[in-house]
């Protein structure tokens, strides 16, 4: 989970302007229908536009402070995310990322991974432009041995060459790949860098040492920023539709959007809408946004004040539940499948009182023998409760995770207490300190490769292990 809206969206949704319909279309559809379609279309399109915003900043806009690399090139981060990273909300800060947006239109891409020692967790998450996960390479699924894997677009019909361990098919042409490589401690960075240097991406023609096919035509990827999102939300949805053939589940929603002139190859004349239609669109989008916000607040199962969400999934996992997909994207875009990682999240105490670092200090105590049950590792990460970004703090600590356990202090009974507060709890407790903002608090617990045997957090929120309650101590 790399979680709410990207910074590009800001808080502009309440002021969203409308897209355009021709006069003929406007005459054929009532304001009530316009509102209903705009509401459903916003919910359907939110993950698509969020992903587009990330793609534009990471792979298109070279002037962006968040730019990583062009399409089909892996960008290795030889560090973990910090408060300076703002393109994605609620970023994971305990596995250095390698990132790549791919263009699969002209030919497949072959991903190669090196041998990774068995004690180190790594994963390669494959995500389409609608934020559906369509496959995994890594410790849990394919093991830690070296291998070559092929990623193909929705229309590819070629032959799988020898040497390819598995083929993964994306339903869209510009999928996203997230590599996560476990970091044990700061001194371990050179070892992570060595692994990252072994990640490779090659066009299939280069892998086969054959001539490359003709390049795909250039794509007009419109600029995105918070002001353009206000007016062009559905334009971006239409752009991505051009690169994503409709799945059976999408037929109905795309037909509705087409009634408003939204779809592949369509553009909008914003000035053609009547005042009534404009108001209906804005009202519909605001209603959609409110539904997503409410769904985020009720996502998953409440356990001891933690909201354990069902994490992300593939297209079959979401099916046509666009609200579920939008809520998970807003709560944590690019969330892993639950089997890969499960995420208890906390913004409130068990009684519903908001966590506020400006008013209180808190503790989280894991009883002896009851640390999160995982095959890989676990972490608890702190975010600003409003922006859901990492916070600047005096010890540059954004999380506490299981690799830190040898340096942490346990209580006399063998339990482990984390001190969640804005100021140091004192030198004797600082090893267990998770610095909090001087404001509202949002925490995410990540359980990588959670165990399936008891005790287990799976199924999410209904398992035999539960995260301990957060306790206010003053």
For each residue, the residues with C-beta under 8 A, 3 or more apart:
1: 90 92 311 312 332 333 334 335 336 341 343 444 446
2: 88 90 91 92 97 178 332 333 334
3: 88 89 90 91 330 331 332 333 335 388 444
4: 89 90 296 330 331 388
5: 8 9 10 13 50 89 330
6: 9 50 53 54 87 88 89 333
7: 10 86 87 89 226 387 389
8: 5 53 57 87 224 225 226 229
9: 5 6 12 13 50 53 226 229
10: 5 7 226
11: 14
12: 9 15 16 226 227 229 230
13: 5 9 16 285 286 289
14: 11 286 289
15: 12 230
16: 12 13 229 230 231 233 282 285 286
17: 230 231 270 278 282
18: 38 231 270 273 277 278 281 282
19: 231 232 233 234 235 260 261 262 268 270 273 281
20: 261 268 269 270 271 272 273
21: 25 26 29 260 261 268 272 273 277
22: 25 26 261 269 272
23: 26 27 272
24: 27 28
25: 21 22 28 29 259 260 261
26: 21 22 23 29 272 273 274 277
27: 23 24
28: 24 25 259
29: 21 25 26 33 34 37 259 260
30: 33 34
31: 34 35 276 277 279 280
32: 35 36 280
33: 29 30 36 37 259
34: 29 30 31 37 38 260 277 280 281 284
35: 31 32 38 39 280 281 283 284 287
36: 32 33 39 40 284
37: 29 33 34 40 41 256 257 259 260 284
38: 18 34 35 41 42 260 280 281 282 283 284 285 288
39: 35 36 42 43 284 285 287 288 291
40: 36 37 43 44 253 256 288 322
41: 37 38 44 45 234 237 253 256 257 260 262 284 288
42: 38 39 45 46 233 284 285 288 289 292
43: 39 40 46 288 291 292 322 323 326
44: 40 41 48 237 253 257 322 326
45: 41 42 48 49 233 234 236 237
46: 42 43 49 50 288 292 326 329 330
47: 50 51 130 131 325 326 329 333
48: 44 45 51 52 129 130 131 236 237 240
49: 45 46 52 53 229 233 236 237
50: 5 6 9 46 47 53 54 131 329 330 333
51: 47 48 54 55 127 129 130 131 176 240 329 333
52: 48 49 55 56 129 224 236 239 240
53: 6 8 9 49 50 56 57 87 224 229
54: 6 50 51 57 58 87 88 176 333
55: 51 52 58 59 60 101 129 174 176 221
56: 52 53 59 60 61 64 221 223 224
57: 8 53 54 60 61 64 66 67 87 224
58: 54 55 64 66 67 68 69 75 87 99 101
59: 55 56 67 68 69 70 71 101
60: 55 56 57 221
61: 56 57 64 67 223
62: 67
63: 67
64: 56 57 58 61 67 87
65:
66: 57 58 85 86 87
67: 57 58 59 61 62 63 64
68: 58 59 75 99
69: 58 59 73 74 75 99 100
70: 59 73
71: 59 101 102 103 174
72: 100 102 103 109 201 203
73: 69 70 100 201
74: 69 98 99 100 177 179 199 200 201
75: 58 68 69 98 99 100
76: 96 98 193 196 197 199
77: 80 81 96 97 98 99
78: 96 189 192 193 196
79: 82 96 189
80: 77 92 93 94 95 96 183 398
81: 77 85 91 92 93 97 390 398
82: 79 85 93 390 396 398
83: 389 390 391 392 398
84:
85: 66 81 82 88 91 389 390
86: 7 66 389
87: 6 7 8 53 54 57 58 64 66
88: 2 3 6 54 85 91 333 334
89: 3 4 5 6 7 333 383 387 388 389
90: 1 2 3 4 331 332 381 383 388 389 442 444
91: 2 3 81 85 88 389 390
92: 1 2 80 81 95 97 180 381 446
93: 80 81 82 381 390 398 399
94: 80 182 183 377 379 381 399 401 446
95: 80 92 121 122 180 181 182 183
96: 76 77 78 79 80 180 181 183 189 192 196
97: 2 77 81 92 178 179 180
98: 74 75 76 77 178 179 181 196 199
99: 58 68 69 74 75 77 176 177 178 179
100: 69 72 73 74 75 176 177 179 201
101: 55 58 59 71 174 175 176 177
102: 71 72 109 151 174 175 176 177 201
103: 71 72 106 173 174 216
104: 107 108 109 151 152 153 156 170 173 174 175
105: 153 173 216 243
106: 103 203 212 213 214 215 216
107: 104 203 204 205 212 213
108: 104 150 151 152 153 156 158 167 203 204
109: 72 102 104 150 151 201 202 203 204
110: 148 149 150 151 164 201 202 203 204 206 207
111: 124 137 148 149 150 151 177 199 200 201
112: 146 147 148 149 198 199 200 201 202
113: 116 122 124 137 138 146 147 149 198 199
114: 146 195 198 199
115: 144 145 146 198
116: 113 120 122 139 144 181 195
117: 120 144
118: 144
119:
120: 116 117 139 144 181 182 184 195
121: 95 138 139 180 182 375 376 377 448 449
122: 95 113 116 138 139 144 179 180 181 182 195
123: 136 137 138 139 140 141 179 180 336 340 448
124: 111 113 136 137 138 177 178 179 180 199
125: 133 136 177 178 179 180 334 336 340
126: 133 134 135 136 137 151 168 170 175 176 177
127: 51 131 132 133 134 175 176 177 178 334
128: 131 132 134 170 171 172 175 176 244 315
129: 48 51 52 55 172 173 174 175 176 240 243 244
130: 47 48 51 171 172 240 244 315 325
131: 47 48 50 51 127 128 312 325 328 329 333 334
132: 127 128 171 312 313 314 315 317 318 325
133: 125 126 127 136 312 313 314 336 337
134: 126 127 128 168 169 170 171 175 314 315
135: 126 141 166 168
136: 123 124 125 126 133 140 141 142 337 340
137: 111 113 123 124 126 141 142 147 149 166
138: 113 121 122 123 124 141 142 180
139: 116 120 121 122 123 143 144 376 449
140: 123 136 339 340 375 376 449
141: 123 135 136 137 138
142: 136 137 138 145 147 149 165 166
143: 139
144: 115 116 117 118 120 122 139
145: 115 142
146: 112 113 114 115 198
147: 112 113 137 142 165
148: 110 111 112 163 164 165 207
149: 110 111 112 113 137 142 164 165 166 167 168
150: 108 109 110 111 160 161 164 166 167 168 204
151: 102 104 108 109 110 111 126 167 168 169 170 175 177
152: 104 108 156 158 167 168 169 170
153: 104 105 108 156 169 170 172 173
154: 169 170 171 172 173 244 245
155: 245
156: 104 108 152 153 169
157:
158: 108 152 204
159:
160: 150 164 167
161: 150 164 204 207 208
162:
163: 148
164: 110 148 149 150 160 161 167
165: 142 147 148 149
166: 135 137 142 149 150
167: 108 149 150 151 152 160 164
168: 126 134 135 149 150 151 152
169: 134 151 152 153 154 156
170: 104 126 128 134 151 152 153 154 173 175
171: 128 130 132 134 154 244 245 247 315
172: 128 129 130 153 154 175 240 243 244
173: 103 104 105 129 153 154 170 243 244
174: 55 71 101 102 103 104 129 240 243
175: 101 102 104 126 127 128 129 134 151 170 172
176: 51 54 55 99 100 101 102 126 127 128 129 334
177: 74 99 100 101 102 111 124 125 126 127 151 201
178: 2 97 98 99 124 125 127 334
179: 74 97 98 99 100 122 123 124 125 196 199
180: 92 95 96 97 121 122 123 124 125 138
181: 95 96 98 116 120 122 192 195 196
182: 94 95 120 121 122 192 376 377 403 448
183: 80 94 95 96 186 188 189 192 403
184: 120 188 191 403
185: 188 403 404
186: 183 189
187:
188: 183 184 185 191 192
189: 78 79 96 183 186 192 193
190: 193 194
191: 184 188 194 195
192: 78 96 181 182 183 188 189 195 196
193: 76 78 189 190 196 197
194: 190 191 197 198
195: 114 116 120 122 181 191 192 198 199
196: 76 78 96 98 179 181 192 193 199
197: 76 193 194
198: 112 113 114 115 146 194 195
199: 74 76 98 111 112 113 114 124 179 195 196
200: 74 111 112
201: 72 73 74 100 102 109 110 111 112 177
202: 109 110 112 206 207
203: 72 106 107 108 109 110 206 207 212
204: 107 108 109 110 150 158 161 207 208
205: 107 208 210 211 212 213
206: 110 202 203 209 212
207: 110 148 161 202 203 204
208: 161 204 205
209: 206
210: 205
211: 205
212: 106 107 203 205 206 215
213: 106 107 205
214: 106
215: 106 212
216: 103 105 106 219
217:
218:
219: 216 243
220: 239
221: 55 56 60 239
222: 228 232 235 236 239
223: 56 61 228
224: 8 52 53 56 57 228 229 232 236
225: 8 228 229
226: 7 8 9 10 12 229 230
227: 12 230 231
228: 222 223 224 225 231 232
229: 8 9 12 16 49 53 224 225 226 232 233 236
230: 12 15 16 17 226 227 233
231: 16 17 18 19 227 228 270
232: 19 222 224 228 229 235 236 268
233: 16 19 42 45 49 229 230 236 237 285
234: 19 41 45 237 238 257 260 262 268
235: 19 222 232 238 239 267 268
236: 45 48 49 52 222 224 229 232 233 239 240
237: 41 44 45 48 49 233 234 240 241 257 262
238: 234 235 241 242 262 263 264 265 266 267
239: 52 220 221 222 235 236 242 243
240: 48 51 52 129 130 172 174 236 237 243 244
241: 237 238 244 246 254 263 264
242: 238 239 264 265
243: 105 129 172 173 174 219 239 240
244: 128 129 130 154 171 172 173 240 241
245: 154 155 171
246: 241 250 251 254
247: 171 250 251 315
248: 251
249: 315 319 320
250: 246 247 253 254 320
251: 246 247 248 254 255
252: 255 256 320
253: 40 41 44 250 256 257 320 322
254: 241 246 250 251 257 258 263
255: 251 252 258 259
256: 37 40 41 252 253 259 260
257: 37 41 44 234 237 253 254 260 262 263
258: 254 255 261 262 263 266
259: 25 28 29 33 37 255 256
260: 19 21 25 29 34 37 38 41 234 256 257
261: 19 20 21 22 25 258 266 268
262: 19 41 234 237 238 257 258 266 268
263: 238 241 254 257 258 266
264: 238 241 242
265: 238 242
266: 238 258 261 262 263
267: 235 238
268: 19 20 21 232 234 235 261 262
269: 20 22 272
270: 17 18 19 20 231 273
271: 20
272: 20 21 22 23 26 269
273: 18 19 20 21 26 270 277 278 281
274: 26 277 278
275: 278 279
276: 31 279 280
277: 18 21 26 31 34 273 274 280 281
278: 17 18 273 274 275 281 282
279: 31 275 276 282 283
280: 31 32 34 35 38 276 277 283 284
281: 18 19 34 35 38 273 277 278 284 285
282: 16 17 18 38 278 279 285 286
283: 35 38 279 280 286 287
284: 34 35 36 37 38 39 41 42 280 281 287 288
285: 13 16 38 39 42 233 281 282 288 289
286: 13 14 16 282 283 289 290
287: 35 39 283 284 290 291
288: 38 39 40 41 42 43 46 284 285 291 292
289: 13 14 42 285 286 292 293
290: 286 287 293 294
291: 39 43 287 288 294 295 323
292: 42 43 46 288 289 295 296 323 326 327 330
293: 289 290 296 297 330
294: 290 291 297 298
295: 291 292 298 299 323 324 326 327
296: 4 292 293 299 327 330 331
297: 293 294
298: 294 295
299: 295 296 307 309 310 327 328 331
300: 307 308 309 310 345 460 461
301: 307 308 460 461 462
302: 305 306 307 308 461
303: 306 307 308 344 461 466 467
304: 350 466 467 468 469 470
305: 302 346 348 349 350 351 469 470
306: 302 303 344 345 346 445 466 467 470
307: 299 300 301 302 303 344 345 346 347
308: 300 301 302 303 342 343 344 345 457 460 461 467
309: 299 300 328 331 332 335 343 345 460 461
310: 299 300 313 328 338 459 460 461
311: 1 328 335 336 337 338 340 341 342 343 460
312: 1 131 132 133 317 328 332 334 335 336 337
313: 132 133 310 316 317 318 337 338
314: 132 133 134 317 318 337
315: 128 130 132 134 171 247 249 318 319
316: 313 319
317: 132 312 313 314 337
318: 132 313 314 315 321 322 324 325
319: 249 315 316
320: 249 250 252 253
321: 318 324 325
322: 40 43 44 253 318 325 326
323: 43 291 292 295 326 327
324: 295 318 321 327 328
325: 47 130 131 132 318 321 322 328 329
326: 43 44 46 47 292 295 322 323 329 330
327: 292 295 296 299 323 324 330 331
328: 131 299 309 310 311 312 324 325 331 332 335
329: 46 47 50 51 131 325 326 332 333 335
330: 3 4 5 46 50 292 293 296 326 327 333
331: 3 4 90 296 299 309 327 328 335 345
332: 1 2 3 90 309 312 328 329 335 343 345 444
333: 1 2 3 6 47 50 51 54 88 89 131 329 330
334: 1 2 88 125 127 131 176 178 312
335: 1 3 309 311 312 328 329 331 332 341 343
336: 1 123 125 133 311 312 340 341
337: 133 136 311 312 313 314 317 340 341
338: 310 311 313 341 342 450 458 459 460
339: 140 449 450 452 458
340: 123 125 136 140 311 336 337 448 449
341: 1 311 335 336 337 338 446 447 448 449 450
342: 308 311 338 446 447 450 457 458 460
343: 1 308 309 311 332 335 444 445 446 447
344: 303 306 307 308 444 445 447 457 467
345: 300 306 307 308 309 331 332 442 443 444 445
346: 305 306 307 355 441 442 443 444 445 470
347: 307 354 355 385 440 441 442 443
348: 305 351 352 353 354 355
349: 305 352 353 355 469 470 472
350: 304 305 469 470
351: 305 348
352: 348 349
353: 348 349 472
354: 347 348 385 440 441
355: 346 347 348 349 360 362 385 420 440 441 442 443 470
356: 359 360 385 439 440 441
357: 360 420 421 422 436 437 438 439 440 441
358: 422 437 438 439
359: 356
360: 355 356 357 421 472 473 474
361: 419 420 421 425 472 473 474
362: 355 419 420 421 436 441 470 471 472 473
363: 417 418 419 420 470 471 473
364: 380 417 418 420 467 468 469 470 471
365: 411 415 416 417 418 468 471
366: 370 371 372 415 416 417 468
367: 370 415 468
368: 410 413 414 415
369: 414
370: 366 367 455 465 468
371: 366 378 402 405 416
372: 366 378 402 445 447 450 457 465 467
373: 447 450 451 455 456 457 465
374: 377 378 402 447 448 449 450 451
375: 121 140 448 449 450 451
376: 121 139 140 182 448 449
377: 94 121 182 374 401 402 403 448
378: 371 372 374 401 402 445 446 447 448
379: 94 399 400 401 402 445 446
380: 364 399 400 401 418 434 443 444 445 446
381: 90 92 93 94 390 398 399 443 444 445 446
382: 390 391 398 399 420 434 435 436 437 441 442 443
383: 89 90 387 388 389 390 391 441 442 443 444
384: 387 388 389 390 391 437 439 440 442
385: 347 354 355 356 388 437 439 440 441 442
386: 439 440
387: 7 89 383 384
388: 3 4 89 90 383 384 385 442
389: 7 83 85 86 89 90 91 383 384
390: 81 82 83 85 91 93 381 382 383 384 398
391: 83 382 383 384 398 435 436 437
392: 83
393: 396 397 398 435
394: 424 435
395: 424 430 433 435
396: 82 393
397: 393 400 433 434 435
398: 80 81 82 83 93 381 382 390 391 393
399: 93 94 379 380 381 382 434
400: 379 380 397 404 408 418 432 434
401: 94 377 378 379 380 404
402: 371 372 374 377 378 379 405
403: 182 183 184 185 377
404: 185 400 401 407 408 431
405: 371 402 408 416
406:
407: 404 431
408: 400 404 405 416 431 432
409: 428 429 431 432
410: 368 414 415 416
411: 365 414 415 416 417
412:
413: 368
414: 368 369 410 411
415: 365 366 367 368 410 411
416: 365 366 371 405 408 410 411 432
417: 363 364 365 366 411 432
418: 363 364 365 380 400 432 433 434
419: 361 362 363 425 429 432 433 434
420: 355 357 361 362 363 364 382 434 436 441 443 470
421: 357 360 361 362 425 433 435 436
422: 357 358 435 436 437 438
423:
424: 394 395 427 429 430 433
425: 361 419 421 429 430 432 433
426: 429 430
427: 424 430
428: 409
429: 409 419 424 425 426 432 433
430: 395 424 425 426 427 433
431: 404 407 408 409
432: 400 408 409 416 417 418 419 425 429
433: 395 397 418 419 421 424 425 429 430
434: 380 382 397 399 400 418 419 420 443
435: 382 391 393 394 395 397 421 422
436: 357 362 382 391 420 421 422 441
437: 357 358 382 384 385 391 422 440 441
438: 357 358 422
439: 356 357 358 384 385 386
440: 347 354 355 356 357 384 385 386 437
441: 346 347 354 355 356 357 362 382 383 385 420 436 437
442: 90 345 346 347 355 382 383 384 385 388
443: 345 346 347 355 380 381 382 383 420 434 470
444: 1 3 90 332 343 344 345 346 380 381 383
445: 306 343 344 345 346 372 378 379 380 381 467
446: 1 92 94 341 342 343 378 379 380 381
447: 341 342 343 344 372 373 374 378 450 457
448: 121 123 182 340 341 374 375 376 377 378
449: 121 139 140 339 340 341 374 375 376
450: 338 339 341 342 372 373 374 375 447 456 457 458
451: 373 374 375 455 456 458
452: 339 456 458
453: 456
454: 464 465
455: 370 373 451 463 464 465
456: 373 450 451 452 453 463 464 465
457: 308 342 344 372 373 447 450 460 463 465 466
458: 338 339 342 450 451 452 463
459: 310 338 462 463
460: 300 301 308 309 310 311 338 342 457 463
461: 300 301 302 303 308 309 310
462: 301 459
463: 455 456 457 458 459 460 466
464: 454 455 456
465: 370 372 373 454 455 456 457
466: 303 304 306 457 463
467: 303 304 306 308 344 364 372 445
468: 304 364 365 366 367 370
469: 304 305 349 350 364
470: 304 305 306 346 349 350 355 362 363 364 420 443
471: 362 363 364 365
472: 349 353 360 361 362
473: 360 361 362 363
474: 360 361
